Amino acid sequence: MVRTIITPTDTDVLLHINKEYIGKPIEITYLALDELEQKPVSKKTMADFWGVLSDETAEDMREEVKQSRKDWEERLKKQF
């Protein structure tokens, strides 16, 4: 994969395609970086899913998290 950022000085851009891509479909996309909408990512909590998940699914998720934490703590103890 080749990815680069350029600042064009004209309406035409010449691309060099690597030999390994010859004969393969490739995607070429362009966009202005200043047009990208940068939204801050907010952390989700279980409360954000209230009413979306069934009680059973929410309880299953809580149990999975609880078990994952327990497993993680056990691995940390083995390291030290």
PDB file with SEQRES, HELIX, SHEET and CRYST1 records, atoms N, CA, C and O in Angstrom:
SEQRES   1 A   80  MET VAL ARG THR ILE ILE THR PRO THR ASP THR ASP VAL          
SEQRES   2 A   80  LEU LEU HIS ILE ASN LYS GLU TYR ILE GLY LYS PRO ILE          
SEQRES   3 A   80  GLU ILE THR TYR LEU ALA LEU ASP GLU LEU GLU GLN LYS          
SEQRES   4 A   80  PRO VAL SER LYS LYS THR MET ALA ASP PHE TRP GLY VAL          
SEQRES   5 A   80  LEU SER ASP GLU THR ALA GLU ASP MET ARG GLU GLU VAL          
SEQRES   6 A   80  LYS GLN SER ARG LYS ASP TRP GLU GLU ARG LEU LYS LYS          
SEQRES   7 A   80  GLN PHE                                                      
HELIX    1 AA1 LYS A   19  TYR A   21  5                                   3    
HELIX    2 AA2 LEU A   33  GLU A   35  5                                   3    
HELIX    3 AA3 MET A   46  PHE A   49  5                                   4    
HELIX    4 AA4 ASP A   55  GLN A   79  1                                  25    
CRYST1    1.000    1.000    1.000  90.00  90.00  90.00 P 1           1          
ATOM      1  N   MET A   1       0.852  -1.175   0.000  1.00  0.00           N  
ATOM      2  CA  MET A   1       0.000   0.000   0.000  1.00  0.00           C  
ATOM      3  C   MET A   1       0.891   1.227   0.000  1.00  0.00           C  
ATOM      4  O   MET A   1       1.908   1.280   0.691  1.00  0.00           O  
ATOM      5  N   VAL A   2       0.500   2.183  -0.766  1.00  0.00           N  
ATOM      6  CA  VAL A   2       1.204   3.455  -0.815  1.00  0.00           C  
ATOM      7  C   VAL A   2       0.211   4.538  -0.428  1.00  0.00           C  
ATOM      8  O   VAL A   2      -0.881   4.628  -0.989  1.00  0.00           O  
ATOM      9  N   ARG A   3       0.603   5.356   0.532  1.00  0.00           N  
ATOM     10  CA  ARG A   3      -0.245   6.480   0.940  1.00  0.00           C  
ATOM     11  C   ARG A   3       0.662   7.682   1.123  1.00  0.00           C  
ATOM     12  O   ARG A   3       1.705   7.603   1.772  1.00  0.00           O  
ATOM     13  N   THR A   4       0.252   8.780   0.547  1.00  0.00           N  
ATOM     14  CA  THR A   4       1.065   9.986   0.646  1.00  0.00           C  
ATOM     15  C   THR A   4       0.158  11.208   0.651  1.00  0.00           C  
ATOM     16  O   THR A   4      -0.998  11.140   0.235  1.00  0.00           O  
ATOM     17  N   ILE A   5       0.690  12.315   1.122  1.00  0.00           N  
ATOM     18  CA  ILE A   5      -0.035  13.588   1.110  1.00  0.00           C  
ATOM     19  C   ILE A   5       0.745  14.537   0.215  1.00  0.00           C  
ATOM     20  O   ILE A   5       1.958  14.684   0.359  1.00  0.00           O  
ATOM     21  N   ILE A   6       0.044  15.176  -0.703  1.00  0.00           N  
ATOM     22  CA  ILE A   6       0.682  16.138  -1.600  1.00  0.00           C  
ATOM     23  C   ILE A   6      -0.073  17.454  -1.548  1.00  0.00           C  
ATOM     24  O   ILE A   6      -1.219  17.514  -1.103  1.00  0.00           O  
ATOM     25  N   THR A   7       0.584  18.498  -2.005  1.00  0.00           N  
ATOM     26  CA  THR A   7      -0.071  19.785  -2.214  1.00  0.00           C  
ATOM     27  C   THR A   7       0.033  20.073  -3.707  1.00  0.00           C  
ATOM     28  O   THR A   7       1.087  20.493  -4.184  1.00  0.00           O  
ATOM     29  N   PRO A   8      -1.048  19.851  -4.447  1.00  0.00           N  
ATOM     30  CA  PRO A   8      -0.972  20.029  -5.898  1.00  0.00           C  
ATOM     31  C   PRO A   8      -0.742  21.491  -6.282  1.00  0.00           C  
ATOM     32  O   PRO A   8      -1.216  22.412  -5.617  1.00  0.00           O  
ATOM     33  N   THR A   9      -0.010  21.670  -7.359  1.00  0.00           N  
ATOM     34  CA  THR A   9       0.242  23.012  -7.888  1.00  0.00           C  
ATOM     35  C   THR A   9      -0.500  23.229  -9.195  1.00  0.00           C  
ATOM     36  O   THR A   9      -0.397  24.294  -9.804  1.00  0.00           O  
ATOM     37  N   ASP A  10      -1.254  22.209  -9.632  1.00  0.00           N  
ATOM     38  CA  ASP A  10      -1.983  22.260 -10.888  1.00  0.00           C  
ATOM     39  C   ASP A  10      -3.208  21.347 -10.736  1.00  0.00           C  
ATOM     40  O   ASP A  10      -3.373  20.679  -9.715  1.00  0.00           O  
ATOM     41  N   THR A  11      -4.057  21.329 -11.760  1.00  0.00           N  
ATOM     42  CA  THR A  11      -5.243  20.473 -11.686  1.00  0.00           C  
ATOM     43  C   THR A  11      -4.950  19.028 -12.077  1.00  0.00           C  
ATOM     44  O   THR A  11      -5.818  18.168 -11.925  1.00  0.00           O  
ATOM     45  N   ASP A  12      -3.772  18.745 -12.566  1.00  0.00           N  
ATOM     46  CA  ASP A  12      -3.387  17.388 -12.956  1.00  0.00           C  
ATOM     47  C   ASP A  12      -2.285  16.875 -12.036  1.00  0.00           C  
ATOM     48  O   ASP A  12      -1.408  17.628 -11.612  1.00  0.00           O  
ATOM     49  N   VAL A  13      -2.348  15.579 -11.737  1.00  0.00           N  
ATOM     50  CA  VAL A  13      -1.332  14.924 -10.914  1.00  0.00           C  
ATOM     51  C   VAL A  13      -0.925  13.645 -11.630  1.00  0.00           C  
ATOM     52  O   VAL A  13      -1.784  12.891 -12.086  1.00  0.00           O  
ATOM     53  N   LEU A  14       0.370  13.395 -11.734  1.00  0.00           N  
ATOM     54  CA  LEU A  14       0.885  12.187 -12.363  1.00  0.00           C  
ATOM     55  C   LEU A  14       1.195  11.166 -11.274  1.00  0.00           C  
ATOM     56  O   LEU A  14       1.909  11.469 -10.319  1.00  0.00           O  
ATOM     57  N   LEU A  15       0.661   9.964 -11.419  1.00  0.00           N  
ATOM     58  CA  LEU A  15       0.891   8.908 -10.439  1.00  0.00           C  
ATOM     59  C   LEU A  15       1.829   7.860 -11.012  1.00  0.00           C  
ATOM     60  O   LEU A  15       1.719   7.490 -12.181  1.00  0.00           O  
ATOM     61  N   HIS A  16       2.740   7.390 -10.198  1.00  0.00           N  
ATOM     62  CA  HIS A  16       3.578   6.254 -10.550  1.00  0.00           C  
ATOM     63  C   HIS A  16       2.978   5.052  -9.835  1.00  0.00           C  
ATOM     64  O   HIS A  16       2.854   5.060  -8.610  1.00  0.00           O  
ATOM     65  N   ILE A  17       2.605   4.024 -10.582  1.00  0.00           N  
ATOM     66  CA  ILE A  17       2.009   2.824 -10.010  1.00  0.00           C  
ATOM     67  C   ILE A  17       3.086   1.753  -9.903  1.00  0.00           C  
ATOM     68  O   ILE A  17       3.754   1.439 -10.888  1.00  0.00           O  
ATOM     69  N   ASN A  18       3.255   1.192  -8.702  1.00  0.00           N  
ATOM     70  CA  ASN A  18       4.250   0.136  -8.497  1.00  0.00           C  
ATOM     71  C   ASN A  18       3.925  -1.089  -9.348  1.00  0.00           C  
ATOM     72  O   ASN A  18       2.758  -1.381  -9.610  1.00  0.00           O  
ATOM     73  N   LYS A  19       4.973  -1.808  -9.778  1.00  0.00           N  
ATOM     74  CA  LYS A  19       4.795  -2.955 -10.666  1.00  0.00           C  
ATOM     75  C   LYS A  19       3.854  -4.013 -10.088  1.00  0.00           C  
ATOM     76  O   LYS A  19       3.094  -4.636 -10.829  1.00  0.00           O  
ATOM     77  N   GLU A  20       3.900  -4.221  -8.763  1.00  0.00           N  
ATOM     78  CA  GLU A  20       3.062  -5.268  -8.167  1.00  0.00           C  
ATOM     79  C   GLU A  20       1.571  -4.954  -8.240  1.00  0.00           C  
ATOM     80  O   GLU A  20       0.743  -5.832  -7.996  1.00  0.00           O  
ATOM     81  N   TYR A  21       1.221  -3.719  -8.570  1.00  0.00           N  
ATOM     82  CA  TYR A  21      -0.186  -3.343  -8.699  1.00  0.00           C  
ATOM     83  C   TYR A  21      -0.691  -3.389 -10.138  1.00  0.00           C  
ATOM     84  O   TYR A  21      -1.889  -3.232 -10.374  1.00  0.00           O  
ATOM     85  N   ILE A  22       0.194  -3.600 -11.095  1.00  0.00           N  
ATOM     86  CA  ILE A  22      -0.207  -3.652 -12.499  1.00  0.00           C  
ATOM     87  C   ILE A  22      -1.148  -4.837 -12.703  1.00  0.00           C  
ATOM     88  O   ILE A  22      -0.849  -5.955 -12.284  1.00  0.00           O  
ATOM     89  N   GLY A  23      -2.274  -4.588 -13.341  1.00  0.00           N  
ATOM     90  CA  GLY A  23      -3.251  -5.634 -13.613  1.00  0.00           C  
ATOM     91  C   GLY A  23      -4.227  -5.883 -12.477  1.00  0.00           C  
ATOM     92  O   GLY A  23      -5.116  -6.726 -12.598  1.00  0.00           O  
ATOM     93  N   LYS A  24      -4.070  -5.158 -11.370  1.00  0.00           N  
ATOM     94  CA  LYS A  24      -4.972  -5.312 -10.229  1.00  0.00           C  
ATOM     95  C   LYS A  24      -5.852  -4.076 -10.115  1.00  0.00           C  
ATOM     96  O   LYS A  24      -5.420  -2.973 -10.450  1.00  0.00           O  
ATOM     97  N   PRO A  25      -7.092  -4.255  -9.643  1.00  0.00           N  
ATOM     98  CA  PRO A  25      -7.916  -3.072  -9.377  1.00  0.00           C  
ATOM     99  C   PRO A  25      -7.322  -2.304  -8.193  1.00  0.00           C  
ATOM    100  O   PRO A  25      -6.987  -2.907  -7.174  1.00  0.00           O  
ATOM    101  N   ILE A  26      -7.193  -1.019  -8.315  1.00  0.00           N  
ATOM    102  CA  ILE A  26      -6.709  -0.188  -7.217  1.00  0.00           C  
ATOM    103  C   ILE A  26      -7.700   0.945  -6.981  1.00  0.00           C  
ATOM    104  O   ILE A  26      -8.471   1.311  -7.869  1.00  0.00           O  
ATOM    105  N   GLU A  27      -7.668   1.487  -5.782  1.00  0.00           N  
ATOM    106  CA  GLU A  27      -8.549   2.599  -5.449  1.00  0.00           C  
ATOM    107  C   GLU A  27      -7.717   3.870  -5.346  1.00  0.00           C  
ATOM    108  O   GLU A  27      -6.656   3.879  -4.722  1.00  0.00           O  
ATOM    109  N   ILE A  28      -8.199   4.926  -5.954  1.00  0.00           N  
ATOM    110  CA  ILE A  28      -7.556   6.225  -5.868  1.00  0.00           C  
ATOM    111  C   ILE A  28      -8.600   7.210  -5.359  1.00  0.00           C  
ATOM    112  O   ILE A  28      -9.644   7.394  -5.985  1.00  0.00           O  
ATOM    113  N   THR A  29      -8.322   7.836  -4.233  1.00  0.00           N  
ATOM    114  CA  THR A  29      -9.249   8.764  -3.603  1.00  0.00           C  
ATOM    115  C   THR A  29      -8.509  10.055  -3.301  1.00  0.00           C  
ATOM    116  O   THR A  29      -7.335  10.023  -2.931  1.00  0.00           O  
ATOM    117  N   TYR A  30      -9.162  11.166  -3.450  1.00  0.00           N  
ATOM    118  CA  TYR A  30      -8.538  12.402  -2.992  1.00  0.00           C  
ATOM    119  C   TYR A  30      -9.540  13.256  -2.242  1.00  0.00           C  
ATOM    120  O   TYR A  30     -10.727  13.282  -2.569  1.00  0.00           O  
ATOM    121  N   LEU A  31      -9.048  13.951  -1.238  1.00  0.00           N  
ATOM    122  CA  LEU A  31      -9.864  14.857  -0.434  1.00  0.00           C  
ATOM    123  C   LEU A  31      -8.944  15.880   0.211  1.00  0.00           C  
ATOM    124  O   LEU A  31      -7.760  15.620   0.423  1.00  0.00           O  
ATOM    125  N   ALA A  32      -9.493  17.026   0.515  1.00  0.00           N  
ATOM    126  CA  ALA A  32      -8.721  18.074   1.183  1.00  0.00           C  
ATOM    127  C   ALA A  32      -8.713  17.781   2.683  1.00  0.00           C  
ATOM    128  O   ALA A  32      -9.770  17.600   3.287  1.00  0.00           O  
ATOM    129  N   LEU A  33      -7.544  17.734   3.274  1.00  0.00           N  
ATOM    130  CA  LEU A  33      -7.428  17.399   4.685  1.00  0.00           C  
ATOM    131  C   LEU A  33      -8.152  18.387   5.579  1.00  0.00           C  
ATOM    132  O   LEU A  33      -8.641  18.019   6.647  1.00  0.00           O  
ATOM    133  N   ASP A  34      -8.225  19.652   5.147  1.00  0.00           N  
ATOM    134  CA  ASP A  34      -8.911  20.630   5.987  1.00  0.00           C  
ATOM    135  C   ASP A  34     -10.436  20.464   5.936  1.00  0.00           C  
ATOM    136  O   ASP A  34     -11.155  21.105   6.702  1.00  0.00           O  
ATOM    137  N   GLU A  35     -10.927  19.609   5.039  1.00  0.00           N  
ATOM    138  CA  GLU A  35     -12.359  19.352   4.967  1.00  0.00           C  
ATOM    139  C   GLU A  35     -12.782  18.177   5.838  1.00  0.00           C  
ATOM    140  O   GLU A  35     -13.976  17.943   6.024  1.00  0.00           O  
ATOM    141  N   LEU A  36     -11.820  17.440   6.369  1.00  0.00           N  
ATOM    142  CA  LEU A  36     -12.156  16.323   7.241  1.00  0.00           C  
ATOM    143  C   LEU A  36     -12.747  16.842   8.536  1.00  0.00           C  
ATOM    144  O   LEU A  36     -12.199  17.742   9.171  1.00  0.00           O  
ATOM    145  N   GLU A  37     -13.859  16.269   8.913  1.00  0.00           N  
ATOM    146  CA  GLU A  37     -14.499  16.679  10.154  1.00  0.00           C  
ATOM    147  C   GLU A  37     -13.869  15.892  11.296  1.00  0.00           C  
ATOM    148  O   GLU A  37     -14.003  14.670  11.357  1.00  0.00           O  
ATOM    149  N   GLN A  38     -13.200  16.568  12.179  1.00  0.00           N  
ATOM    150  CA  GLN A  38     -12.524  15.943  13.304  1.00  0.00           C  
ATOM    151  C   GLN A  38     -13.412  16.049  14.532  1.00  0.00           C  
ATOM    152  O   GLN A  38     -13.457  17.094  15.182  1.00  0.00           O  
ATOM    153  N   LYS A  39     -14.110  14.982  14.848  1.00  0.00           N  
ATOM    154  CA  LYS A  39     -14.964  14.972  16.030  1.00  0.00           C  
ATOM    155  C   LYS A  39     -14.230  14.289  17.170  1.00  0.00           C  
ATOM    156  O   LYS A  39     -13.618  13.239  16.974  1.00  0.00           O  
ATOM    157  N   PRO A  40     -14.284  14.869  18.350  1.00  0.00           N  
ATOM    158  CA  PRO A  40     -13.671  14.172  19.482  1.00  0.00           C  
ATOM    159  C   PRO A  40     -14.450  12.893  19.776  1.00  0.00           C  
ATOM    160  O   PRO A  40     -15.680  12.867  19.729  1.00  0.00           O  
ATOM    161  N   VAL A  41     -13.716  11.856  20.073  1.00  0.00           N  
ATOM    162  CA  VAL A  41     -14.342  10.567  20.356  1.00  0.00           C  
ATOM    163  C   VAL A  41     -14.709  10.517  21.834  1.00  0.00           C  
ATOM    164  O   VAL A  41     -13.857  10.686  22.707  1.00  0.00           O  
ATOM    165  N   SER A  42     -15.982  10.283  22.098  1.00  0.00           N  
ATOM    166  CA  SER A  42     -16.409  10.207  23.483  1.00  0.00           C  
ATOM    167  C   SER A  42     -16.427   8.746  23.908  1.00  0.00           C  
ATOM    168  O   SER A  42     -16.807   7.863  23.139  1.00  0.00           O  
ATOM    169  N   LYS A  43     -16.010   8.508  25.139  1.00  0.00           N  
ATOM    170  CA  LYS A  43     -16.007   7.149  25.656  1.00  0.00           C  
ATOM    171  C   LYS A  43     -17.428   6.748  26.019  1.00  0.00           C  
ATOM    172  O   LYS A  43     -18.173   7.516  26.627  1.00  0.00           O  
ATOM    173  N   LYS A  44     -17.780   5.553  25.640  1.00  0.00           N  
ATOM    174  CA  LYS A  44     -19.104   5.029  25.942  1.00  0.00           C  
ATOM    175  C   LYS A  44     -19.059   4.252  27.255  1.00  0.00           C  
ATOM    176  O   LYS A  44     -18.066   3.599  27.575  1.00  0.00           O  
ATOM    177  N   THR A  45     -20.127   4.335  27.989  1.00  0.00           N  
ATOM    178  CA  THR A  45     -20.277   3.541  29.197  1.00  0.00           C  
ATOM    179  C   THR A  45     -21.503   2.659  29.019  1.00  0.00           C  
ATOM    180  O   THR A  45     -22.275   2.846  28.079  1.00  0.00           O  
ATOM    181  N   MET A  46     -21.683   1.711  29.907  1.00  0.00           N  
ATOM    182  CA  MET A  46     -22.845   0.840  29.824  1.00  0.00           C  
ATOM    183  C   MET A  46     -24.147   1.657  29.884  1.00  0.00           C  
ATOM    184  O   MET A  46     -25.152   1.276  29.283  1.00  0.00           O  
ATOM    185  N   ALA A  47     -24.119   2.767  30.604  1.00  0.00           N  
ATOM    186  CA  ALA A  47     -25.318   3.604  30.723  1.00  0.00           C  
ATOM    187  C   ALA A  47     -25.765   4.141  29.356  1.00  0.00           C  
ATOM    188  O   ALA A  47     -26.950   4.401  29.150  1.00  0.00           O  
ATOM    189  N   ASP A  48     -24.817   4.308  28.422  1.00  0.00           N  
ATOM    190  CA  ASP A  48     -25.163   4.805  27.092  1.00  0.00           C  
ATOM    191  C   ASP A  48     -26.028   3.812  26.316  1.00  0.00           C  
ATOM    192  O   ASP A  48     -26.705   4.189  25.359  1.00  0.00           O  
ATOM    193  N   PHE A  49     -26.003   2.549  26.728  1.00  0.00           N  
ATOM    194  CA  PHE A  49     -26.755   1.522  26.027  1.00  0.00           C  
ATOM    195  C   PHE A  49     -28.045   1.142  26.749  1.00  0.00           C  
ATOM    196  O   PHE A  49     -28.702   0.167  26.385  1.00  0.00           O  
ATOM    197  N   TRP A  50     -28.400   1.908  27.760  1.00  0.00           N  
ATOM    198  CA  TRP A  50     -29.609   1.629  28.518  1.00  0.00           C  
ATOM    199  C   TRP A  50     -30.815   1.674  27.581  1.00  0.00           C  
ATOM    200  O   TRP A  50     -31.028   2.659  26.874  1.00  0.00           O  
ATOM    201  N   GLY A  51     -31.586   0.614  27.585  1.00  0.00           N  
ATOM    202  CA  GLY A  51     -32.758   0.539  26.735  1.00  0.00           C  
ATOM    203  C   GLY A  51     -32.472   0.008  25.347  1.00  0.00           C  
ATOM    204  O   GLY A  51     -33.405  -0.325  24.615  1.00  0.00           O  
ATOM    205  N   VAL A  52     -31.211  -0.080  24.964  1.00  0.00           N  
ATOM    206  CA  VAL A  52     -30.839  -0.605  23.653  1.00  0.00           C  
ATOM    207  C   VAL A  52     -30.569  -2.104  23.761  1.00  0.00           C  
ATOM    208  O   VAL A  52     -30.967  -2.886  22.897  1.00  0.00           O  
ATOM    209  N   LEU A  53     -29.884  -2.486  24.836  1.00  0.00           N  
ATOM    210  CA  LEU A  53     -29.572  -3.892  25.074  1.00  0.00           C  
ATOM    211  C   LEU A  53     -30.613  -4.506  25.996  1.00  0.00           C  
ATOM    212  O   LEU A  53     -31.169  -3.837  26.868  1.00  0.00           O  
ATOM    213  N   SER A  54     -30.860  -5.770  25.789  1.00  0.00           N  
ATOM    214  CA  SER A  54     -31.759  -6.462  26.713  1.00  0.00           C  
ATOM    215  C   SER A  54     -31.032  -6.651  28.046  1.00  0.00           C  
ATOM    216  O   SER A  54     -29.803  -6.608  28.098  1.00  0.00           O  
ATOM    217  N   ASP A  55     -31.778  -6.854  29.094  1.00  0.00           N  
ATOM    218  CA  ASP A  55     -31.166  -7.084  30.406  1.00  0.00           C  
ATOM    219  C   ASP A  55     -30.250  -8.291  30.370  1.00  0.00           C  
ATOM    220  O   ASP A  55     -29.183  -8.287  30.985  1.00  0.00           O  
ATOM    221  N   GLU A  56     -30.661  -9.321  29.655  1.00  0.00           N  
ATOM    222  CA  GLU A  56     -29.851 -10.540  29.553  1.00  0.00           C  
ATOM    223  C   GLU A  56     -28.522 -10.261  28.851  1.00  0.00           C  
ATOM    224  O   GLU A  56     -27.473 -10.711  29.312  1.00  0.00           O  
ATOM    225  N   THR A  57     -28.558  -9.525  27.742  1.00  0.00           N  
ATOM    226  CA  THR A  57     -27.336  -9.188  27.006  1.00  0.00           C  
ATOM    227  C   THR A  57     -26.433  -8.315  27.857  1.00  0.00           C  
ATOM    228  O   THR A  57     -25.219  -8.518  27.885  1.00  0.00           O  
ATOM    229  N   ALA A  58     -27.011  -7.349  28.549  1.00  0.00           N  
ATOM    230  CA  ALA A  58     -26.209  -6.461  29.407  1.00  0.00           C  
ATOM    231  C   ALA A  58     -25.539  -7.266  30.515  1.00  0.00           C  
ATOM    232  O   ALA A  58     -24.371  -7.034  30.824  1.00  0.00           O  
ATOM    233  N   GLU A  59     -26.255  -8.199  31.110  1.00  0.00           N  
ATOM    234  CA  GLU A  59     -25.673  -9.025  32.180  1.00  0.00           C  
ATOM    235  C   GLU A  59     -24.567  -9.915  31.623  1.00  0.00           C  
ATOM    236  O   GLU A  59     -23.534 -10.089  32.270  1.00  0.00           O  
ATOM    237  N   ASP A  60     -24.767 -10.476  30.442  1.00  0.00           N  
ATOM    238  CA  ASP A  60     -23.724 -11.287  29.800  1.00  0.00           C  
ATOM    239  C   ASP A  60     -22.464 -10.459  29.561  1.00  0.00           C  
ATOM    240  O   ASP A  60     -21.348 -10.933  29.773  1.00  0.00           O  
ATOM    241  N   MET A  61     -22.656  -9.209  29.115  1.00  0.00           N  
ATOM    242  CA  MET A  61     -21.508  -8.330  28.872  1.00  0.00           C  
ATOM    243  C   MET A  61     -20.785  -8.018  30.175  1.00  0.00           C  
ATOM    244  O   MET A  61     -19.555  -8.029  30.216  1.00  0.00           O  
ATOM    245  N   ARG A  62     -21.522  -7.743  31.225  1.00  0.00           N  
ATOM    246  CA  ARG A  62     -20.903  -7.464  32.529  1.00  0.00           C  
ATOM    247  C   ARG A  62     -20.082  -8.653  33.010  1.00  0.00           C  
ATOM    248  O   ARG A  62     -18.985  -8.485  33.541  1.00  0.00           O  
ATOM    249  N   GLU A  63     -20.620  -9.852  32.822  1.00  0.00           N  
ATOM    250  CA  GLU A  63     -19.898 -11.058  33.235  1.00  0.00           C  
ATOM    251  C   GLU A  63     -18.624 -11.251  32.419  1.00  0.00           C  
ATOM    252  O   GLU A  63     -17.590 -11.643  32.958  1.00  0.00           O  
ATOM    253  N   GLU A  64     -18.700 -10.977  31.131  1.00  0.00           N  
ATOM    254  CA  GLU A  64     -17.510 -11.081  30.273  1.00  0.00           C  
ATOM    255  C   GLU A  64     -16.426 -10.107  30.721  1.00  0.00           C  
ATOM    256  O   GLU A  64     -15.252 -10.471  30.798  1.00  0.00           O  
ATOM    257  N   VAL A  65     -16.815  -8.879  31.014  1.00  0.00           N  
ATOM    258  CA  VAL A  65     -15.860  -7.870  31.477  1.00  0.00           C  
ATOM    259  C   VAL A  65     -15.259  -8.295  32.812  1.00  0.00           C  
ATOM    260  O   VAL A  65     -14.051  -8.179  33.019  1.00  0.00           O  
ATOM    261  N   LYS A  66     -16.091  -8.780  33.701  1.00  0.00           N  
ATOM    262  CA  LYS A  66     -15.636  -9.227  35.015  1.00  0.00           C  
ATOM    263  C   LYS A  66     -14.614 -10.358  34.872  1.00  0.00           C  
ATOM    264  O   LYS A  66     -13.579 -10.358  35.540  1.00  0.00           O  
ATOM    265  N   GLN A  67     -14.914 -11.324  33.994  1.00  0.00           N  
ATOM    266  CA  GLN A  67     -13.995 -12.443  33.773  1.00  0.00           C  
ATOM    267  C   GLN A  67     -12.705 -11.977  33.109  1.00  0.00           C  
ATOM    268  O   GLN A  67     -11.623 -12.450  33.458  1.00  0.00           O  
ATOM    269  N   SER A  68     -12.810 -11.060  32.163  1.00  0.00           N  
ATOM    270  CA  SER A  68     -11.615 -10.528  31.492  1.00  0.00           C  
ATOM    271  C   SER A  68     -10.698  -9.833  32.483  1.00  0.00           C  
ATOM    272  O   SER A  68      -9.479  -9.998  32.424  1.00  0.00           O  
ATOM    273  N   ARG A  69     -11.275  -9.056  33.394  1.00  0.00           N  
ATOM    274  CA  ARG A  69     -10.466  -8.372  34.411  1.00  0.00           C  
ATOM    275  C   ARG A  69      -9.776  -9.383  35.316  1.00  0.00           C  
ATOM    276  O   ARG A  69      -8.603  -9.230  35.657  1.00  0.00           O  
ATOM    277  N   LYS A  70     -10.515 -10.414  35.698  1.00  0.00           N  
ATOM    278  CA  LYS A  70      -9.951 -11.454  36.557  1.00  0.00           C  
ATOM    279  C   LYS A  70      -8.785 -12.151  35.846  1.00  0.00           C  
ATOM    280  O   LYS A  70      -7.724 -12.352  36.437  1.00  0.00           O  
ATOM    281  N   ASP A  71      -8.988 -12.517  34.571  1.00  0.00           N  
ATOM    282  CA  ASP A  71      -7.933 -13.164  33.790  1.00  0.00           C  
ATOM    283  C   ASP A  71      -6.709 -12.260  33.665  1.00  0.00           C  
ATOM    284  O   ASP A  71      -5.573 -12.720  33.780  1.00  0.00           O  
ATOM    285  N   TRP A  72      -6.949 -10.988  33.432  1.00  0.00           N  
ATOM    286  CA  TRP A  72      -5.857 -10.025  33.289  1.00  0.00           C  
ATOM    287  C   TRP A  72      -5.051  -9.935  34.585  1.00  0.00           C  
ATOM    288  O   TRP A  72      -3.821  -9.962  34.555  1.00  0.00           O  
ATOM    289  N   GLU A  73      -5.726  -9.831  35.696  1.00  0.00           N  
ATOM    290  CA  GLU A  73      -5.043  -9.744  36.984  1.00  0.00           C  
ATOM    291  C   GLU A  73      -4.226 -11.002  37.255  1.00  0.00           C  
ATOM    292  O   GLU A  73      -3.122 -10.913  37.792  1.00  0.00           O  
ATOM    293  N   GLU A  74      -4.748 -12.170  36.892  1.00  0.00           N  
ATOM    294  CA  GLU A  74      -4.012 -13.420  37.077  1.00  0.00           C  
ATOM    295  C   GLU A  74      -2.756 -13.450  36.214  1.00  0.00           C  
ATOM    296  O   GLU A  74      -1.707 -13.912  36.662  1.00  0.00           O  
ATOM    297  N   ARG A  75      -2.854 -12.964  34.991  1.00  0.00           N  
ATOM    298  CA  ARG A  75      -1.676 -12.903  34.104  1.00  0.00           C  
ATOM    299  C   ARG A  75      -0.627 -11.965  34.665  1.00  0.00           C  
ATOM    300  O   ARG A  75       0.569 -12.253  34.600  1.00  0.00           O  
ATOM    301  N   LEU A  76      -1.069 -10.842  35.218  1.00  0.00           N  
ATOM    302  CA  LEU A  76      -0.117  -9.889  35.798  1.00  0.00           C  
ATOM    303  C   LEU A  76       0.600 -10.497  37.002  1.00  0.00           C  
ATOM    304  O   LEU A  76       1.799 -10.278  37.175  1.00  0.00           O  
ATOM    305  N   LYS A  77      -0.101 -11.243  37.821  1.00  0.00           N  
ATOM    306  CA  LYS A  77       0.512 -11.889  38.971  1.00  0.00           C  
ATOM    307  C   LYS A  77       1.571 -12.886  38.552  1.00  0.00           C  
ATOM    308  O   LYS A  77       2.600 -13.009  39.216  1.00  0.00           O  
ATOM    309  N   LYS A  78       1.336 -13.608  37.454  1.00  0.00           N  
ATOM    310  CA  LYS A  78       2.278 -14.606  36.955  1.00  0.00           C  
ATOM    311  C   LYS A  78       3.555 -13.950  36.419  1.00  0.00           C  
ATOM    312  O   LYS A  78       4.627 -14.555  36.454  1.00  0.00           O  
ATOM    313  N   GLN A  79       3.441 -12.732  35.931  1.00  0.00           N  
ATOM    314  CA  GLN A  79       4.605 -12.026  35.385  1.00  0.00           C  
ATOM    315  C   GLN A  79       5.553 -11.576  36.470  1.00  0.00           C  
ATOM    316  O   GLN A  79       6.761 -11.504  36.247  1.00  0.00           O  
ATOM    317  N   PHE A  80       5.029 -11.275  37.633  1.00  0.00           N  
ATOM    318  CA  PHE A  80       5.864 -10.718  38.696  1.00  0.00           C  
ATOM    319  C   PHE A  80       6.030 -11.691  39.766  1.00  0.00           C  
ATOM    320  O   PHE A  80       6.704 -11.409  40.757  1.00  0.00           O  
TER     321      PHE A  80                                                      
END                                                                             
